[in-house]
Amino acid sequence: MYTAYLGRRLVELLNARDQTQRTVQDFFSNEYFTLFFNDERFLQHVNNSKFDQAYKQKGKTPLTEVVRTNVLAAQHQRIQHDTPDGSFFLGGAAAEATAGTSGQVTDILLPISPEEVYASWIGAALGIGVSGGLNVLVDDDLVLLTLYDGWQYYRAFMKQTHNLKPHQINTWNGWWLTNAFRDDFDPTNPFDHQPDLKVDKASGIASLETQKWVGVIFALAHKIPRPLTAYVYSLSQMNTTVGFIQIQLRDIVEVLRELHRQLFPLREGLSYEKVASLYETEVGFQKACELGAIGVQAIEPESLREYMLGARGSGKPFKTPKNREDSLWITYKIYEIWITAMLNNRKLLELSENVAAILIQMSDPRGKKGGSNLVNELMNSTNRNQLIERFAKLIDKVPDQHPMLNEIASTIAIMPLTDIPLFIALMKLKYAVEEAKLTTSALKAN
C-alpha cells in the first residue's frame, strides 16, 4: 500500500538527515508510539486497532502509562503474528470478505511483512487533510520532512489546549503545511499564526478547522512550483480511494502570483497567504479530482458560473463595484485572472478591455441612439455566430475602431467553443470595471 511506501520513505529521509540507522520498527516503537499514543489523548485514530479499542474503554480502564505500554505490546503481537487486515494494516482490506472495506481483494497470497505494516501507520500519519473529508499523500522530500517536523508541535499544542479533540493528525497536517510554507514562518516561533478552532457549545470541545483544499494546493504551489503526483484517499469506517492525481503546481502558482501582483497595489502589505485565503473554489476536492488533474480548471472561482453563458442562458450581469476598496473589485480580479489563465491568451484580455471602453461610450445616454440596446445584445449573446453578428453591428456604429473590432471577430471565429462563455464573461466583467472607473472619475470631478 502507498501508506507503507511513504512510511518507509520518511524513515529513510530521517536516517539520511540525522545520520542514524533506525529500522521502521525502531521508529514505530521509540518515536512514533511515544509521540502519538503514549498520552491520554491520541493524535491518530486507527479504526479497530488495539489503541482504538483501549481508547473506547478508557472510561472503565484509564489510559495509564502501564495500560498504554501493554496496548503497544498487544499491537506488536498482532502485527508480528496475525494475517494483516485493515484494522492494523492501514489501507488494507477488511478481514471479512463481506465487509464494506473488503474490495479489491485477491486469493493470491501477497507477502506483507511486519515492517510494511508498521510503515503503513507512519505513512497514514503523513496524510494531509483537506475540506471534503479526503486526505492527500505527497511523495516529496520537503513535504514529508515538513509534516514530520510538525508532529511534535501538534502534541505541544494539544498539551496547552486542554479541551482539544484528539485524533486529528491529518487535519493538523493540513494546517501545519500551510503554516510552515508561509513566507513569514519563523521556526523559533511556530505558533505565531495560530490554527483556527471551532468549539462545540454543548460539550465545550474544541476541534481543528479543516483547511480549504485550494489553500493547501496554493501552499504547495508557492513552495514547490512543479508538477506533483498525489494520492487521494480517506481511511475511516468506510475507506475511500480516489487514486493518483497529478497536481499542476506550475500553472496554479502563475495564477497565484498574478493575483498577488495585481492585488498588492490595492492592499499594501498583502501577503501570498492572504491572497490565497481570499480564494474560494466552485467545486469540492473530490469533484476537482474527477477532472483527472488538479490544474487551473479545477480552481474555478466560486460563483463565476452565475455570470457565464450556460444552459440557463447568458448569465447575470456583473454588478458595478463602488471603488477599488469594494470587495467586489477583488472578486472580479480573481475572476479576470482565472479566465485569462484558462484562455491562455493575454491578448484577449487587452482586447476585452478595449471593447469595454467602447461599450461604455456606446451606453452613455449622451451617445448615439440605440447604443445601449446594442451593448445589452452583445452582453447577452448565447453563441459564437450571434456574438460575431453583434460585433459586426458594433463596427457600423464605431467605424474608427474597425481594425481592433475586426481582430476580435476574427479571434472569436477560430476560438474553441468551450472558450466562448469565458470570453463573454471576461467582456462583461471588464465592462463592469470600466463603469466603476467612470463613476469614480465623475465623483472626483464633482
C-alpha positions as a printed NumPy array, in Angstrom:
array([[  0.   ,   0.   ,   0.   ],
       [  1.073,   3.575,  -0.665],
       [  0.888,   4.421,   3.038],
       [  3.573,   1.776,   3.687],
       [  5.757,   3.118,   0.89 ],
       [  5.673,   6.67 ,   2.272],
       [  6.22 ,   5.44 ,   5.826],
       [  9.442,   3.752,   4.719],
       [ 10.399,   6.848,   2.725],
       [ 10.086,   9.052,   5.792],
       [ 12.3  ,   6.787,   7.91 ],
       [ 14.905,   6.731,   5.11 ],
       [ 14.83 ,  10.533,   4.865],
       [ 15.219,  10.912,   8.623],
       [ 18.105,   8.434,   8.715],
       [ 19.855,  10.434,   5.987],
       [ 19.155,  13.777,   7.68 ],
       [ 20.024,  12.673,  11.211],
       [ 22.776,  10.21 ,  10.201],
       [ 21.072,   7.31 ,  12.   ],
       [ 20.225,   3.717,  11.068],
       [ 16.752,   3.272,  12.556],
       [ 14.586,   0.472,  11.241],
       [ 10.91 ,   1.139,  10.605],
       [ 10.002,  -0.913,  13.693],
       [ 12.508,   1.021,  15.834],
       [ 10.993,   4.281,  14.664],
       [  7.462,   2.979,  15.324],
       [  8.261,   1.875,  18.882],
       [ 10.598,   4.618,  20.048],
       [  9.364,   7.765,  18.31 ],
       [  6.007,   7.291,  16.647],
       [  4.342,   5.48 ,  19.578],
       [  5.844,   7.889,  22.123],
       [  4.525,  10.94 ,  20.299],
       [  1.194,   9.618,  19.04 ],
       [ -0.091,   7.167,  21.65 ],
       [  1.904,   7.455,  24.889],
       [ -0.522,  10.003,  26.306],
       [ -4.128,  10.008,  27.466],
       [ -5.127,  11.748,  24.235],
       [ -4.031,  10.111,  20.992],
       [ -3.004,  12.03 ,  17.888],
       [ -4.254,   9.46 ,  15.376],
       [ -7.31 ,   7.244,  15.019],
       [ -6.682,   3.739,  13.681],
       [-10.099,   2.126,  13.466],
       [-10.438,  -1.22 ,  15.313],
       [ -6.75 ,  -1.298,  16.286],
       [ -5.652,  -2.194,  19.819],
       [ -5.171,   1.524,  20.507],
       [ -8.682,   2.299,  19.273],
       [-10.168,  -0.433,  21.47 ],
       [ -8.277,   0.836,  24.524],
       [ -9.352,   4.437,  23.876],
       [-13.006,   3.422,  23.682],
       [-12.653,   1.658,  27.058],
       [-10.823,   4.489,  28.837],
       [-13.932,   5.289,  30.883],
       [-13.671,   1.867,  32.513],
       [ -9.906,   1.429,  32.244],
       [ -7.987,   4.731,  32.375],
       [ -5.159,   5.07 ,  29.856],
       [ -2.324,   4.958,  32.361],
       [  1.254,   4.53 ,  31.168],
       [  1.113,   0.838,  32.119],
       [ -2.06 ,   0.346,  30.076],
       [ -0.573,   2.16 ,  27.083],
       [  2.594,   0.043,  27.242],
       [  0.505,  -3.126,  27.375],
       [ -1.547,  -1.966,  24.394],
       [  1.666,  -1.38 ,  22.431],
       [  2.825,  -4.913,  23.272],
       [ -0.528,  -6.346,  22.159],
       [ -0.352,  -4.389,  18.905],
       [  3.199,  -5.645,  18.289],
       [  1.966,  -9.205,  18.872],
       [ -0.787,  -8.771,  16.317],
       [  1.478,  -7.18 ,  13.704],
       [  4.154,  -9.823,  14.113],
       [  1.914, -12.907,  14.068],
       [ -1.517, -12.227,  12.528],
       [ -2.503, -12.052,   8.864],
       [ -2.661,  -8.325,   8.002],
       [ -6.102,  -6.744,   7.634],
       [ -7.488,  -3.226,   7.602],
       [ -7.63 ,  -2.954,  11.4  ],
       [ -3.841,  -2.761,  11.669],
       [ -2.505,  -2.642,   8.09 ],
       [ -3.595,   0.871,   7.179],
       [ -5.067,   0.95 ,   3.704],
       [ -5.548,  -2.823,   3.628],
       [ -8.814,  -4.713,   3.15 ],
       [-11.086,  -5.825,   5.979],
       [-10.63 ,  -9.324,   7.363],
       [-14.134, -10.459,   6.348],
       [-14.804, -10.888,   2.623],
       [-18.308,  -9.431,   3.04 ],
       [-17.225,  -6.302,   4.932],
       [-17.713,  -2.884,   3.368],
       [-13.968,  -2.247,   3.064],
       [-13.064,  -5.646,   1.617],
       [-12.955,  -4.501,  -2.025],
       [-10.164,  -5.389,  -4.465],
       [ -9.148,  -8.471,  -2.509],
       [ -7.494, -11.461,  -4.148],
       [ -6.887, -15.11 ,  -3.328],
       [ -3.253, -14.612,  -4.317],
       [ -1.263, -14.564,  -1.094],
       [  0.686, -11.308,  -1.28 ],
       [  3.666, -11.144,   1.084],
       [  3.176,  -8.318,   3.594],
       [  5.988,  -8.121,   6.13 ],
       [  5.603,  -6.709,   9.662],
       [  7.858,  -3.825,   8.612],
       [  5.398,  -2.92 ,   5.859],
       [  2.565,  -2.929,   8.387],
       [  4.491,  -0.635,  10.758],
       [  5.309,   1.634,   7.826],
       [  1.618,   1.886,   6.879],
       [  0.842,   3.507,  10.258],
       [  3.611,   6.062,   9.783],
       [  2.559,   6.742,   6.191],
       [ -1.089,   7.237,   7.156],
       [  0.069,   9.832,   9.7  ],
       [  1.527,  11.806,   6.762],
       [ -1.876,  12.298,   5.125],
       [ -2.791,  15.95 ,   4.577],
       [ -6.438,  16.519,   5.485],
       [ -8.42 ,  18.908,   3.276],
       [-12.022,  20.082,   3.119],
       [-14.344,  17.388,   1.856],
       [-13.086,  14.683,   4.203],
       [-10.242,  13.486,   1.985],
       [ -6.521,  13.119,   2.677],
       [ -3.614,  13.722,   0.326],
       [ -0.286,  11.875,   0.358],
       [  2.59 ,  13.614,  -1.421],
       [  5.879,  11.887,  -2.231],
       [  8.199,  14.864,  -1.891],
       [ 11.18 ,  15.146,   0.471],
       [ 10.386,  18.682,   1.623],
       [  6.713,  17.9  ,   2.241],
       [  7.411,  14.675,   4.159],
       [ 10.065,  16.219,   6.399],
       [  7.96 ,  19.333,   6.997],
       [  4.991,  17.221,   8.095],
       [  7.202,  15.119,  10.384],
       [  8.686,  18.238,  11.973],
       [  5.141,  19.433,  12.693],
       [  4.105,  16.331,  14.653],
       [  5.892,  17.438,  17.833],
       [  4.082,  20.777,  17.68 ],
       [  0.72 ,  19.031,  17.415],
       [  1.471,  17.233,  20.667],
       [  2.64 ,  20.511,  22.231],
       [ -0.488,  22.321,  21.032],
       [ -2.673,  19.543,  22.424],
       [ -0.966,  19.774,  25.826],
       [ -1.571,  23.519,  26.02 ],
       [ -5.166,  23.241,  24.716],
       [ -6.872,  21.036,  27.297],
       [-10.242,  20.906,  25.536],
       [ -8.776,  19.992,  22.132],
       [-10.318,  16.992,  20.418],
       [ -7.835,  14.106,  19.804],
       [ -7.225,  12.026,  16.652],
       [ -6.846,  14.955,  14.218],
       [ -3.334,  14.381,  12.855],
       [ -4.413,  14.678,   9.216],
       [ -6.307,  17.906,   9.873],
       [ -3.256,  19.183,  11.761],
       [ -1.018,  18.291,   8.806],
       [ -3.156,  20.469,   6.527],
       [ -2.796,  23.464,   8.828],
       [  0.872,  22.833,   9.578],
       [  1.806,  22.622,   5.9  ],
       [  0.12 ,  25.925,   5.052],
       [  1.705,  27.476,   8.156],
       [  5.247,  26.151,   7.636],
       [  5.198,  27.132,   3.942],
       [  4.37 ,  30.773,   4.721],
       [  6.974,  33.348,   3.686],
       [  6.989,  34.757,   7.227],
       [  7.136,  31.398,   9.049],
       [  9.538,  31.527,  11.993],
       [ 10.657,  28.047,  13.162],
       [ 11.605,  29.536,  16.54 ],
       [  8.022,  30.764,  16.971],
       [  5.877,  28.232,  15.084],
       [  2.62 ,  29.382,  16.712],
       [  2.974,  32.998,  15.65 ],
       [ -0.032,  32.164,  13.458],
       [ -2.49 ,  30.065,  15.465],
       [ -4.62 ,  27.281,  13.951],
       [ -8.332,  28.03 ,  13.686],
       [-10.502,  26.171,  16.186],
       [-14.23 ,  25.609,  16.397],
       [-15.771,  24.954,  19.81 ],
       [-18.882,  22.863,  20.349],
       [-21.196,  24.947,  22.536],
       [-22.767,  21.941,  24.236],
       [-19.615,  19.984,  25.142],
       [-17.   ,  22.744,  25.105],
       [-14.741,  20.501,  22.994],
       [-12.525,  22.359,  20.517],
       [-11.522,  20.88 ,  17.183],
       [ -9.121,  21.963,  14.467],
       [-10.705,  23.552,  11.401],
       [-10.018,  21.633,   8.203],
       [ -8.047,  23.594,   5.621],
       [ -9.63 ,  24.559,   2.314],
       [ -8.245,  22.237,  -0.334],
       [ -7.285,  25.143,  -2.561],
       [ -5.332,  26.687,   0.343],
       [ -3.226,  23.529,   0.649],
       [ -2.732,  23.442,  -3.136],
       [ -1.64 ,  27.103,  -3.128],
       [  0.818,  26.41 ,  -0.288],
       [  2.348,  23.527,  -2.256],
       [  2.436,  25.601,  -5.45 ],
       [  4.143,  28.52 ,  -3.721],
       [  6.894,  26.318,  -2.285],
       [  7.176,  23.61 ,  -4.972],
       [  6.267,  25.181,  -8.359],
       [  6.475,  21.965, -10.379],
       [  4.086,  19.098, -11.159],
       [  3.458,  16.664,  -8.3  ],
       [  1.587,  13.377,  -8.224],
       [ -0.547,  12.949,  -5.115],
       [ -2.512,  10.014,  -3.745],
       [ -6.014,  10.983,  -2.602],
       [ -7.952,   8.793,  -0.178],
       [ -9.78 ,   8.535,   3.132],
       [ -9.36 ,   5.873,   5.82 ],
       [-12.322,   5.544,   8.169],
       [-15.107,   3.065,   8.833],
       [-15.638,   3.08 ,   5.066],
       [-12.417,   3.62 ,   3.117],
       [-12.441,   5.843,   0.029],
       [ -9.852,   5.679,  -2.737],
       [ -9.77 ,   8.446,  -5.341],
       [ -6.34 ,   7.393,  -6.581],
       [ -3.281,   9.105,  -8.014],
       [ -3.893,  12.653,  -9.222],
       [ -1.406,  14.976, -10.876],
       [ -1.304,  18.47 ,  -9.398],
       [ -0.119,  21.003, -11.976],
       [  1.507,  23.335,  -9.476],
       [  3.444,  25.346, -12.056],
       [  0.221,  26.511, -13.75 ],
       [ -1.507,  27.145, -10.429],
       [  1.335,  29.212,  -8.982],
       [  1.187,  31.502, -12.028],
       [ -2.439,  32.297, -11.157],
       [ -1.471,  32.946,  -7.521],
       [  1.488,  35.163,  -8.441],
       [ -0.513,  37.198, -10.953],
       [ -3.292,  37.648,  -8.415],
       [ -0.784,  38.816,  -5.807],
       [  0.885,  41.159,  -8.316],
       [ -2.404,  42.845,  -9.19 ],
       [ -3.878,  42.97 ,  -5.686],
       [ -0.734,  44.129,  -3.872],
       [ -1.087,  47.782,  -5.03 ],
       [ -4.701,  47.762,  -3.795],
       [ -3.874,  46.392,  -0.339],
       [ -0.47 ,  47.438,   0.969],
       [  1.397,  44.568,   2.616],
       [ -0.946,  41.916,   1.2  ],
       [  0.875,  38.572,   1.514],
       [  0.656,  35.483,  -0.678],
       [ -1.068,  33.744,   2.218],
       [ -3.728,  36.457,   2.496],
       [ -4.341,  36.332,  -1.25 ],
       [ -4.733,  32.553,  -1.066],
       [ -7.189,  32.886,   1.832],
       [ -9.426,  35.141,  -0.301],
       [ -9.79 ,  32.463,  -2.966],
       [-12.882,  30.219,  -2.923],
       [-13.49 ,  27.482,  -5.489],
       [-16.674,  26.441,  -7.257],
       [-16.177,  22.697,  -6.792],
       [-15.12 ,  20.498,  -3.891],
       [-11.914,  18.498,  -3.866],
       [-13.434,  15.202,  -4.999],
       [-15.124,  16.879,  -7.983],
       [-11.846,  18.621,  -8.794],
       [-10.074,  15.248,  -8.787],
       [-12.671,  13.902, -11.222],
       [-11.237,  16.277, -13.828],
       [ -8.243,  13.914, -13.97 ],
       [ -5.722,  16.511, -12.789],
       [ -5.697,  19.485, -10.436],
       [ -4.832,  22.445, -12.626],
       [ -6.206,  25.874, -13.5  ],
       [ -9.59 ,  24.436, -14.499],
       [-10.004,  22.801, -11.075],
       [ -9.593,  26.112,  -9.222],
       [-12.526,  27.778, -10.966],
       [-13.586,  30.654,  -8.673],
       [-16.777,  30.316,  -6.685],
       [-19.975,  31.772,  -8.235],
       [-18.348,  32.761, -11.557],
       [-20.716,  30.372, -13.382],
       [-23.647,  32.578, -12.396],
       [-22.35 ,  35.209, -14.808],
       [-21.366,  32.869, -17.632],
       [-23.189,  31.626, -20.69 ],
       [-24.692,  28.232, -19.902],
       [-27.775,  26.045, -20.109],
       [-29.856,  28.706, -18.35 ],
       [-28.928,  31.488, -20.747],
       [-26.358,  34.257, -20.96 ],
       [-25.817,  34.58 , -17.204],
       [-26.499,  37.543, -14.957],
       [-24.67 ,  40.865, -15.394],
       [-21.769,  41.834, -13.143],
       [-22.584,  44.487, -10.568],
       [-20.518,  47.628, -10.855],
       [-18.084,  47.878,  -7.892],
       [-18.251,  51.172,  -5.999],
       [-14.49 ,  51.703,  -5.994],
       [-11.195,  49.84 ,  -5.612],
       [-11.897,  49.322,  -1.905],
       [-15.075,  47.401,  -2.699],
       [-14.721,  43.645,  -2.066],
       [-16.312,  43.11 ,  -5.484],
       [-13.171,  44.572,  -7.049],
       [-11.027,  41.811,  -5.558],
       [-13.577,  39.157,  -6.546],
       [-13.557,  40.463, -10.114],
       [ -9.749,  40.425, -10.192],
       [ -9.855,  36.753,  -9.189],
       [-12.373,  36.073, -11.967],
       [-10.348,  38.021, -14.528],
       [ -7.05 ,  36.311, -13.767],
       [ -8.594,  32.832, -13.775],
       [-10.424,  33.417, -17.081],
       [ -7.253,  34.809, -18.655],
       [ -5.314,  31.752, -17.478],
       [ -7.989,  29.442, -18.908],
       [ -7.998,  31.262, -22.253],
       [ -4.184,  31.222, -22.17 ],
       [ -4.163,  34.386, -24.258],
       [ -3.266,  37.709, -22.652],
       [ -4.044,  39.476, -25.918],
       [ -7.715,  38.646, -25.345],
       [ -7.574,  40.469, -22.009],
       [ -6.277,  43.586, -23.736],
       [ -8.911,  43.313, -26.471],
       [-11.726,  42.827, -23.939],
       [-10.588,  45.978, -22.112],
       [-10.677,  47.935, -25.383],
       [-14.152,  46.621, -26.199],
       [-15.363,  47.507, -22.697],
       [-14.148,  51.085, -23.14 ],
       [-16.021,  51.345, -26.454],
       [-19.176,  49.86 , -24.94 ],
       [-19.085,  52.394, -22.109],
       [-19.153,  55.156, -24.719],
       [-21.948,  53.394, -26.593],
       [-24.108,  53.074, -23.469],
       [-23.646,  56.738, -22.495],
       [-27.099,  58.405, -22.618],
       [-25.447,  61.288, -24.458],
       [-24.058,  58.882, -27.065],
       [-25.521,  57.587, -30.286],
       [-29.131,  56.438, -30.286],
       [-29.528,  52.691, -29.935],
       [-26.092,  52.243, -28.401],
       [-27.376,  50.914, -25.085],
       [-29.526,  48.306, -26.814],
       [-26.563,  47.065, -28.826],
       [-24.439,  46.837, -25.673],
       [-27.123,  44.739, -23.965],
       [-27.465,  42.494, -27.007],
       [-23.718,  41.952, -27.166],
       [-23.506,  41.125, -23.468],
       [-26.371,  38.638, -23.771],
       [-25.004,  36.739, -26.768],
       [-25.561,  32.998, -26.412],
       [-23.374,  31.535, -29.172],
       [-20.427,  32.247, -31.454],
       [-22.441,  33.294, -34.55 ],
       [-24.602,  35.671, -32.538],
       [-21.524,  37.221, -30.952],
       [-19.829,  37.799, -34.325],
       [-23.025,  39.289, -35.839],
       [-23.325,  41.738, -32.965],
       [-19.669,  42.707, -33.25 ],
       [-20.377,  43.457, -36.923],
       [-23.165,  45.848, -35.846],
       [-20.744,  47.448, -33.415],
       [-18.278,  48.064, -36.243],
       [-21.002,  50.007, -38.089],
       [-21.519,  52.186, -35.012],
       [-17.825,  52.938, -34.436],
       [-16.068,  52.617, -37.809],
       [-12.9  ,  54.256, -36.439],
       [-12.395,  51.12 , -34.289],
       [-12.773,  48.782, -37.265],
       [ -9.245,  47.201, -37.12 ],
       [ -9.485,  46.313, -33.434],
       [-13.074,  45.033, -33.606],
       [-12.293,  43.056, -36.739],
       [ -9.37 ,  41.43 , -34.891],
       [-11.711,  40.38 , -32.091],
       [-14.29 ,  38.98 , -34.524],
       [-11.562,  37.012, -36.314],
       [-10.283,  35.671, -32.991],
       [-13.781,  34.607, -31.936],
       [-14.275,  32.831, -35.27 ],
       [-11.418,  30.409, -34.542],
       [-11.841,  30.258, -30.777],
       [-12.712,  26.815, -29.309],
       [-16.411,  26.624, -28.449],
       [-15.539,  25.935, -24.807],
       [-13.791,  29.328, -24.637],
       [-16.762,  31.373, -25.904],
       [-18.539,  31.541, -22.491],
       [-15.23 ,  32.511, -20.861],
       [-14.614,  35.351, -23.32 ],
       [-18.166,  36.692, -22.972],
       [-17.802,  36.609, -19.175],
       [-14.465,  38.428, -19.425],
       [-16.016,  41.085, -21.656],
       [-18.944,  41.582, -19.237],
       [-16.53 ,  41.733, -16.326],
       [-14.302,  44.384, -17.923],
       [-17.419,  46.394, -18.81 ],
       [-18.446,  46.455, -15.122],
       [-14.922,  47.525, -14.135],
       [-14.88 ,  50.299, -16.768],
       [-18.231,  51.518, -15.436],
       [-16.705,  51.695, -11.953],
       [-13.763,  53.713, -13.263],
       [-16.157,  56.114, -14.983],
       [-18.2  ,  56.543, -11.798],
       [-15.07 ,  57.152,  -9.7  ],
       [-13.797,  59.758, -12.183],
       [-17.159,  61.545, -12.157],
       [-17.195,  61.682,  -8.349],
       [-13.672,  63.109,  -8.265],
       [-14.613,  65.723, -10.86 ],
       [-17.503,  66.861,  -8.69 ]])
